[in-house]
Amino acid sequence: MRRPWLALFGVAALVELVGVALDSTATQWLAKPLLAPLLLAYLWDRRRRIDPVAVGLVAATAGDVALLVPGDVAFLAGMGCFLVTQVAFLAAFLRHRRPPVAAVAGYLAAWAGANALLWSALGPLRLPVLGYSLALSLMAAAATGVSRRTAAGGALFLVSDLLIGVGAAGSDFAGRDLLVMTTYAAALLLITTGWAAATAVRPARTPDTLLIR
């Protein structure tokens, strides 16, 4: 029997988005730390083993908590946690299948362009952002080798963190925080469910089933 982890994730994500829209710190503390654990529970329900994607979700939980705390130190701690997430996802995806060369080239070009545009405004965050965004871009590229759903999740993760980078560079616009969380929640959902589907163990075909087919 499948447990309703995805439905619970949807509720938590909705509560988190309401908290962001209302700028309610208490609501965000209530909902945001639940997002990755609920997807981790879903993944465990489907696979019954710990793999690098599960490790990445654990690190994402720590990163989400760190980013709820104001200040540069907490921001860098959160970035470090999400670096673990990106490396874990990257390792899982590369082990599954190599991505197309065109996808890798495209994401590396986007990484170089985005860092060039934000470089002068990032100040002391330049090098941490440069390293983190490289791991993120490689993860998104590797996700294209898993499935279309996982590829969409990787792309949305990149968009979400690019919007965070824009804010760190001192630029802002109405609804940016809401867009960050919307794309992030969607990214985690697509990556986790896409990975679970792509790595599902299919039942062995017995002689009886071969005869029926």
PAVEXBA-203478 format. One line per 8 residues: number of its first residue (from 1); for each residue x, y, z of C-alpha. Coordinates in steps of 0.001 Angstrom, whole numbers, always signed. Each point is the difference from the previous one (the first is absolute). Example, Ala and Ser with C-alpha at 12.3 -4.5 7.8 and 13.67 -1.06 7.14 Angstrom:
REM PAVEXBA-203478
1) +12300,-4500,+7800  +1370,+3440,-660
This chain:
REM PAVEXBA-203478
1) +0,+0,+0  +1426,+3336,-1081  -59,+2709,+2641  -1188,+3515,-922  +3448,+1607,+174  -474,+2035,-3162  -3343,+1346,+1189  +1596,+1023,+3290
9) +2836,+1609,-1939  -2572,+1973,-1998  -1601,+1261,+3215  +3371,+955,+1504  +1027,+1766,-3209  -3265,+1946,-87  +395,+1049,+3637  +3589,+1058,-701
17) -1064,+2108,-2990  -2692,+1668,+2096  +2624,+720,+2660  +2298,+1553,-2614  -2826,+2056,-1495  -1023,+1295,+3435  +3615,+361,+1140  -838,-2196,+2990
25) +3208,-1379,+1497  -1905,-2319,+2360  -1933,-1575,-2866  +3185,-531,-1987  +1692,-1638,+2991  -3002,-2305,+257  -119,-1068,-3658  +3362,+396,-1729
33) +1957,-2558,+2091  -2640,-2624,-925  +379,+218,-3792  +3081,-2150,-590  -768,-2500,+2832  -3428,-750,-1476  +1597,-710,-3375  +2648,-2087,+1754
41) -2796,-2057,+1576  -1587,-420,-3435  +3313,-1137,-1483  +551,-2465,+2833  -3525,-1354,-503  +798,-628,-3653  +3606,-1273,+208  +576,-1212,+3575
49) +3674,+963,-81  +2194,+3033,+505  +1567,+1316,-3199  +1749,+3289,-897  -3311,+1718,-816  -1216,-819,+3512  +3252,+1411,+1412  -586,+3129,-2083
57) -3467,+424,+1491  +1418,-257,+3530  +2516,+2728,-839  -2780,+2092,-1544  -1910,-200,+3276  +3007,+1383,+1866  +406,+2694,-2655  -3639,+1030,+250
65) +316,+424,+3764  +3246,+1976,-337  -1518,+2373,-2556  -2856,+801,+2371  +2559,+1621,+2303  +950,+3567,-976  +3608,+1044,-596  +2937,-753,-2278
73) +1343,-2839,+2141  -3303,-1877,-202  -182,+721,-3741  +3450,-1524,-549  -915,-2977,+2197  -3126,-529,-2064  +2020,+225,-3200  +2384,-2620,+1387
81) -2889,-2350,+768  -1450,+437,-3461  +3447,-578,-1510  -187,-3454,+1583  -3455,-373,-1548  +1250,+873,-3481  +3022,-2294,+227  -2152,-2873,+1278
89) -2565,+461,-2771  +2788,+309,-2567  +1609,-3251,+1150  -3324,-1837,-180  -881,+1290,-3458  +3431,-703,-1509  -61,-3520,+1406  -3377,-543,-1648
97) +825,+1317,-3492  +2287,+2503,-1663  -1725,+3223,-1123  +111,+1309,-3577  +3113,+2039,-781  -2177,+2853,-1301  -1758,+263,+3369  +3311,+191,+1866
105) +1321,+2646,-2380  -3192,+2033,+240  -94,-7,+3783  +3682,+877,+264  -554,+2927,-2362  -2930,+1152,+2144  +2164,-344,+3134  +2756,+2132,-1493
113) -2427,+2649,-1240  -1927,+292,+3262  +3171,+311,+2084  +1405,+2598,-2379  -3152,+2089,+370  -158,-237,+3802  +3747,+4,+744  +486,+3680,+757
121) -3040,+170,+2286  +656,-3128,+2087  +2956,+1355,+1948  +1414,-2522,+2510  -2569,-2599,-1155  +1601,-233,-3453  +2127,-3100,+516  -2568,-1960,+2079
129) -2678,+760,-2594  +2375,-916,-2843  +733,-3427,+1478  -3548,-742,+1089  -1526,+1074,-3306  +2433,-2240,-1892  -1160,-3033,+1988  -3620,+1068,-519
137) +467,+399,-3755  +1688,-3385,-309  -2829,-1589,+1999  -2616,+1557,-2280  +1908,-1215,-3051  +323,-3519,+1436  -3739,-62,+756  -675,+66,-3753
145) +1441,-3499,-214  -2537,-1437,+2452  -3420,+1019,-1335  -1929,+2991,-1266  -1603,+450,+3400  +3317,-9,+1809  +1453,+2335,-2633  -2849,+2455,+618
153) +713,-213,+3727  +3674,+730,-528  -822,+3007,-2175  -2437,+1386,+2578  +2575,-467,+2773  +2402,+2102,-2060  -2647,+2699,-541  -850,+62,+3708
161) +3607,+426,+1094  +672,+2536,-2741  -2789,+2109,+1486  +1656,-343,+3418  +3270,+1115,-1579  -1716,+3036,-1492  -1166,+944,+3491  +3467,-579,+1462
169) +1345,+2346,-2673  -2262,+2770,+1311  -2740,-140,-2620  -3611,-699,+841  -3470,+97,-1508  -3531,-597,+1197  -779,-3661,+515  +3604,-1214,-234
177) -102,-1904,+3302  -3262,-1667,-984  +1449,-981,-3358  +3116,-1379,+1711  -2062,-2309,+2196  -2416,-1017,-2753  +2795,-1091,-2321  +1932,-1641,+2849
185) -2942,-2071,+1218  -831,-1044,-3559  +3660,-883,-612  +214,-2282,+3033  -3274,-1693,-925  +973,-604,-3628  +3497,-1220,+842  -1189,-2405,+2698
193) -2959,-1462,-1885  +1944,-91,-3258  +2858,-1836,+1665  -2355,-2469,+1682  -1701,-753,-3318  +3248,-298,-1960  +1565,-2400,+2503  -3081,-2062,+831
201) +675,-3725,+134  -2143,-1708,-2592  -1313,-3478,+813  +1850,-2818,-1730  -1762,-1631,-2940  -639,-3658,+709  -618,-2674,-2636  -3734,+122,+822
209) -213,+3745,-629  +1938,-406,-3238  -2544,-2546,-1218  -2912,+2277,+913  +1570,+2892,-1895
